[in-house]
Amino acid sequence: MSSSVERLAYMPGVWGAMGVVLLVLVVATKIGSQADPLLGGPHYFGTAEITSARRIPIIPKGRLSGIEAKRRKDYGIAFFDASGRLASYEAVKNGRRVWISKLSYSASGPLESETYEGPKGGIVLWKYASDGRFIDRQMLKAPSD
């Protein structure tokens, strides 16, 4: 009398099916583990890293759910364009907007300008070269006192 294990060894269809199931599990795990690009918004974050000397001046950090963000007093709200690039970031402190930046990109992709509105209503336009370097700023509206 042969054992079940010995019978399985001679059943190539079972091994083939098991191989397909394993392959599907590996592919599903791989796809599920890749981060989806952020598009549209709002997307909530715990904070943002300000990197004024780099190609991207604002890097949102610590993704939050909308419910979790509303429970906190300090958080950020980000919107992303159709290419997954940061389009705007709003910093909220003590439940109120402190500042907002809106980013514009050239047709070829790099950051072209950033419009910053500060806590007292001042608006500054920062301009960037095609290689991402900061090149100029212009005060569009002085802050109120």
C-alpha angles and dihedrals in degrees: 000000000000125000125240090251092056091050091050091054089062097046107086093176091063092050091048092051091048089051092052092049091050091049092050090050092050093048093046091050092048093049093045093051095055112094114244113236113255111247131174116345169110095258117172128220136181094229144333134237112229109214105176095171096055139076092260111044096194126043114185112220136194105025115226134190116248090249092051092048092052090052090057125070095214123051143117132247118211134187122195130202127236090274093055094253121138108264099176141354126198121194115212120196124179088356094302132100111258100178142344131205125197117198127206125196131203121245089258092056113255124116110273104177145351124210111205124194112192133206094271096047098264114147123206127183115210117196127204133199120239089262091057098258119140107246110167148356132206129194106228096176129010117233117256120240 
